[in-house]
Amino acid sequence: MAGVGGDPLPTLSWQSVASWRPAPQRVRSATPEQVEAGLTADVYFVGTLDVLEREGLAQQVVTAEVFANRSGLLAGMDEALALLADRGLELWAAPEGAELAARQVVLRIRGPYSRFAVLETAVLGILAASSGWATAARAVVAAAGGVPVISYGARHVHPAVASVMDRAALVGGFQGVSTILGARQAGLVPAGTMPHALMLIVGDTVAVAQTFDALMPPGVPRTVLVDTFHDEVEEALRVARALPSLASVRLDTPRERGGVTADLVRELRAHLDRAGFPRVGIFVSGGLSPERVAELREAGAAGFGVGHYVAAAPPLDFTMDLKEVGGRPVAKRGRIPGITETPGLMRWDAGQAAHSRAPSPSPSREA
């Protein structure tokens, strides 16, 4: 195997892994090449392959199944399939965005064990993190009841996975994401408003709103933050009167001031309507959960930016088990030997998956 940075790594064995020195990196995250090479694997898979090679079993054909340990929404399957592509494996998978029950099989792999053993850690991690984020996003979307939700979670995760989390949020039903990479990978325009830092540097909300309006292309919604200097209602009315193109005002009132409450949203909505601005929406961000989203939606919020709730979601754990070895049903104690009947798994063309963000299934489907 070719080296992937630092010292060359000609073979993946316990001895070579123990002595390999990776190149220094400014950001401590794995490159795609390092993941594909197995360098993010739990090391016991390397020892496993050493033993199988000595026993002459490295090319033993096996069937493995990946199943969910709790219910949720499946995400990350496109990445998992791309990682397994071009390795001479047969793959069957549940589609991205599928509703999962506990113990449901989402992925089946058949082929020589040595071709995918060191990728088990990465495959499970991709599915666990993405599905956890997507499941949390879906709960927010359900609470929003049709009101648009934007992913604001990038600041709560390592930047190496920010776009992955954004992708999962979209699978969960979010209508947009704030990061440039996450949006562009999905073919979207990044969604955002303006930070408190801009207000504090300029020193006046209306001045910021007018300059923003003059600079931004027509398609960019004019959403102005109104909680930096003055009472939110007072500031919102100042901006609405000065900016005919105003689409919405954003509330991000900090915890120190009590946060954004349903009463504040109702008050602001009433004042905007009374002043002749019924079409100006109220966009809310900051510490939102499904419960708070539902409450604020009922009060009149017309959009939400949700970050921490999704970013901090627990992973949806997955397990990979061998179910056949050499065509013979097997299982460890406590599990049932042999392939699990799983209607809905689709056969995937591995070569196609390697070149597609979301691989297209072939016509064959498991009965």
N, C-alpha and C positions, 0 to 999 in steps of 0.2 A: 504494500500500500504506500502511496506517495505521502511525503510529509505535508503537513498542513500549517506550517509556521513553526518557528523555533527549530530545534533539532529535527532532522529527518526521522520519520517513523516508518521504516521499511516493512515491518510486520506488526500486527496487533497481537501481542502476547503479554502475559503477566510481567515478564522480565523487561520487555521493551517499554511498557507503560510506566513501570516504576522508575526508569531512568530518563524518560523523555522530558525535555524542558521546553515548555511553550514560550513563544515570543512574547515580550512585554506588550500589553495592550492598554490604551488609555481608558477604554471602557471594558469592564470585566464581564463580557458576554461572549457566548460561543458564536463563531461564524457558522454559516450554513455548511461549509466544508467540514468543520470540526464535528458538527452534529452527524452529518452523513458518514464520517469516518468512525463514529462510535466513541468519540472522546467525551461525550456527556453520559455515557453508559455507566451503570453500576458495575464496578470492576469484576464482580463475581461472574459476569457473563464472559469476560476474557478468560478467566480461569476455566470456565466450563468448556470453552472452545479448545483450550490447550489439551484438556483431558480427552475430549471427543476426537481430536486429531490423533492423539496417541493411540486411542482405541480403534481408529479407522472408521469412526462414525460421524465425521464432520459433515458428510454429504447425506446423512440420513434424512429422508423425506418425512416431514411431520405436518400435522394440521393443528394450528393454534387458533383459539378464539379469545376475543376481547369482549368483556361484558361490563356493564355499569353496575356499581354497587348500591346506587339509589336512583330514584326517578329524577328526571330533569329534561333538559333540552340539549340535543347533540350539536356540538360545534367543534371545529378543528379537524374534521374528517378529511377535508381537502388537503390540508398540510400533511396529515399522516399518510395518505395515499401517495402524495408526491414523494415523500421520504422513502417509501417502499417500492417505488417504481423502478423499472429497468434492472431488476434483480432476479428475473426469471421466476417470479412468484405468481401464484394464482391468488386473487384477492376478491372477496365479497364484502360489501359494506352497506350500512344503513346510510341514507342520504343526510346531508347537512340540514340541520333544523328539524330533524325527526324528534318526535316526542318519545321519551324513553321510560320504560318501567324498570324497577330494580331487577337486577340479574339478567336483563335483556342483552343478548349478543349484538354487538354493533359492527364487528369486524372479524372476518375469518381469513386466515393466511395459510396457504399450503405450498410447501416447497422445502428444499434443503435447509435445515435449521441454521447452518452457519451463515446463510445469506441474510438473516434478519435478527439473529440473537442479540447482537449489540445495539439494535435499534429499539428493543422493547421499552427501555427506560424513556426514550424520547417520544415514542408513539403514545405511551400512557400519559406522559406529562403534557403533551400537546392536547390530547383529548380532555384530560382532567381540568386544566386551566381554562381552556376555551369554553367547555361545556358549563363550568361553574359560573363564568362571567355571563354566558348567554342565558342561563337559567335565571340569574338575578335580574338581567335586563328585561326578560319577559315579565317578571313580577311587577316591575316598574311600569311597563307598557300597559299591563292589565289595569293597574291602578289609575293610569292617566286617562283611560277611557276614550281614546281617540285624539287626545291632545298631544301634539308633537313632543318628542323627547330627544335631546341631543346628548351624546357621550362627552362628558367633561372629565373622564377618569385618568387621563395620561399622567397628571402630576402625582398620582398615587401609586404608580408602578414604575419599575425600571424602564428607561426609554427603549431598551432592546425589545420589549414586548408591548409597547404602547399601541402600535398598529394592530397587533394580534388581538389585544383586548377590544379595540375599536371594531374590528371585524366581528368579534363575538357579540358585541352589543348590537350590531346591525342584524345579525342572525336572530337575536332576541327580539327584534322589532323596533329598535331605535331608528329614527328618521335621518339622523346625521351624526357626524363626529367632528370634534374640534381640531384634531391633529392633521397636519398637511399630508403626511405619509398615509395615515389610516384612511383619509378621505380619498386620496388619489388612487390608492390601490383598489378601492371599491368603485372607482369611476365617478366619485362625487366631488362637489366643491366643499372645502372645509367650512364648517359653521362656527361663527364666533361673534362676539360683540366688542367690548372694550374693557380693559382692566382698570382698577382703581389707580394704579400707578400713572396712567395717562391723565386721569382727572387731577391728581395731586400735582403733577408737573405743570400742567397748563393752568390750573387754578380755578377753572370755571366750567361747569357742566355744559352750559349752552354754547360756549365758545368751542369746546371739543365737538359737540354735536354738529355745529355748522361747518367746521373744518372737515370732519369725517364725511359729511354729506357732499361737500364740494369735491373731495378726492376720490371717493369710492365709485366704482361702476354702477350703473342703474340697477343691476340685478342683485346687488348686495343689500339685504334688509337693513334698514336704519333702526337698530335697537340700541338704546342709550341707557347706560347705567345711571340711576338716579338716587343713590343712597350715600354718596360720598361726603357731601358738605352740609346739606340741609334736610329738613323733613321730606320724606319721600313723596308725599302728595304735592307739596309746594314745588319741589324740583321737577316732578313729572309734568306739572301744568306749565311751568316755565319753558321746558323743552318743547312740549306739544304746541305752544303758541308761537315759538320761534322757528319750528321746523315742520312745514306742511307735509314733508315726505316721511315723517316719523311712522314706523311700523309698530314698534312696541317699546316699552320701557322695561328695564331689567332691575329686579330686586335681588340683592345679595347681602341684605342687612346682617352684620356679624352677630355672633352669639352675645357679645358684650352689650348689644343693644336689643337683645331679645330675639334676634333672628327674624325671618319672614314668617309672619303669622297669618292665619286665615282672616282675622279681623283686619289686618293691614291691607290685604288684597281686596277684601270687600270694600273698605273705605276708599282705597285708590280707584277701584272700578267705578264706584258711585260718583266720585268727583270728576273723573274723566268723562263719564256719560253726561253729567250735568253741565260740564263746560263745553260740550259739543264735540267730544272726541271719542265716540263710541267704537270707532274702528281701530283705535290704538290698543294693542294687546298688552298683557302683563306677563313678562317672562321671568321665571323664578329659578334661582340656583342657590346652592349652599346647603350641604348637610341633608339632602333629601332622601327619604326612604319611601317605600310604597305607601305606607300609612300617611305620611305627610303629603305625598303627591296627591292622593285621593282627596284629602281634606282641602288642599289648596285649589285643586281643580273645581271642586264644588263651590269654592269661594269666588271663582272667576279667573283663575290663572289660565293663560292661553298657550303656554309653552314652558318646558322645563329643561334645565341643564343638570344632569345627574352624573356624579363622578365616583365618590368614595363608596357608595353602596354597591356598585357593580365591581369596582376595582378590588374591594375587600371581600368579595364573595368567596366562600370556601370552595376548593376544587371539588368537582364531581368525580369521585374516585372510580378508576377502572382497573380491572385485573385481566392479565393474559394467562390462559391455561393451555397446556398441550392436551389435545383431545384424541389424537391418533399419532402413532409412531409406526412408520412402515405400513400404513393401512390398518393397523391393529388398534381397536379402541383402548384408550388408557385414561387414567385420571389419578390424582393424588387422593388420599383418604378424605372422605367428606364430600367429594364431587362425583358426578355421574360420568362414567367413561363414554366416549364416542361423541360424534357431532351432535350439537343441540339443534333441534328443529326450530328454525327461526324464519317464519314467513316475512318477506319484504327485503331481505338482503339482496343486493344487486351485484352482479358480476362486473368488475371494472377492468378496463383495458389499461394495464400498467404503463404501457408506452405512451398512451394518451394522457394519463394522469401526470406524467413527468413534465409535460409542457403546458399544463393548464392549471390556473388558480382554482378552478372548480371542475374537476374531471367529469366528462360526460359518460354515463353508463352505457354499456353495450346492451343490446336487446334482451340478453338472457337474464332471467330473474329466478331466484331460488323459489321452488314451489312451496 
